[in-house]
Amino acid sequence: MMIITWQWCRLRLALTTVVLITMVCFAVLLSGCQMLAAPTSIAIAPTTTGNPVYQQKTPSRDGIGKVYEGREIAQVMGHLGAGWLERPSREREEQPQKLIAALNLKPIDVVADIGAGTGYFSFRLSPLVPQGKVLAVDIQPEMLEIVNAIKQEKKVTNVETVLGSITNPNLKDGSIDLALMVDAYHEFDHPREMMTAIVQALKPNGRVVLVEYRGENPLIPIKALHKMTQRQVQKEMATVGLTWLETKETLPQQHILIFGK
């Protein structure tokens, strides 16, 4: 009888221990679940950032599917298309000397040729700013290698290369008199960020000049997303605080749109 009683006590003690351990484990598990749940509720909290700057759509044939101010951004022409920038027919088709004359540069001006590519315009502008300089800005190192090679070949001393990014041309604040973009702006992946940084780089009386194929003219043999209308350019420049000054129509196929800070 004493043996049975002792065994029964041991059994009750074991059962009690199991129950206590189970309760403790459950409490720890519950506490752990609560700790894990708290960050999740924070992570999924709604935000109030307003309308996004960019929208997404199914990319069209020549676009990236990213829409800014109602315009789909065009695909970038890579460094493999450098030959197109230096084509012999460009002088006849675009008449770049008329554009250069329209810029009214001063000898001491600092000009940023943004989206410089092979430096087609950089080297045509440099003789006009002998006491200034031209900053050839591009996001493709391969393009800047071409610019540096031509610079050495021609022994040009006032052209400097600057490697930019898709959001920033990497120019110092208040450092440039003119920002020139020839057939480049419509390909900017982040136009709002880029133009905001460009405006910051302008001196107080600095200017921004965009040269774009006329989007109003369907007969100009350029892909639609690689053309822009005056209205669209003015709309997009206004978002970064630029004021339209004038549009010069001296080129055969392109607008020369001039803006002030």
Secondary structure, 3 states (H helix, E strand, C coil): CHHHHHHHHHHHHHHHHHHHHHHHHHHHHHHHHHHHHHHHHHHCCCCCCCCCCEEECCCCCCEEEEEECCEEEECCCCHHHHHHHCCCCHHHHHCHHHHHHHCCCCCCCEEEEECCCCCCCHHHHHHHCCCCEEEEEECCHHHHHHHHHHHHHHCCCCEEEEECCCCCCCCCCCCEEEEEEECCHHHCCCHHHHHHHHHHHEEEEEEEEEEEEECCCCCCCCCHHHEECHHHHHHHHHCCCCEEEEEECCCCCEEEEEEEC
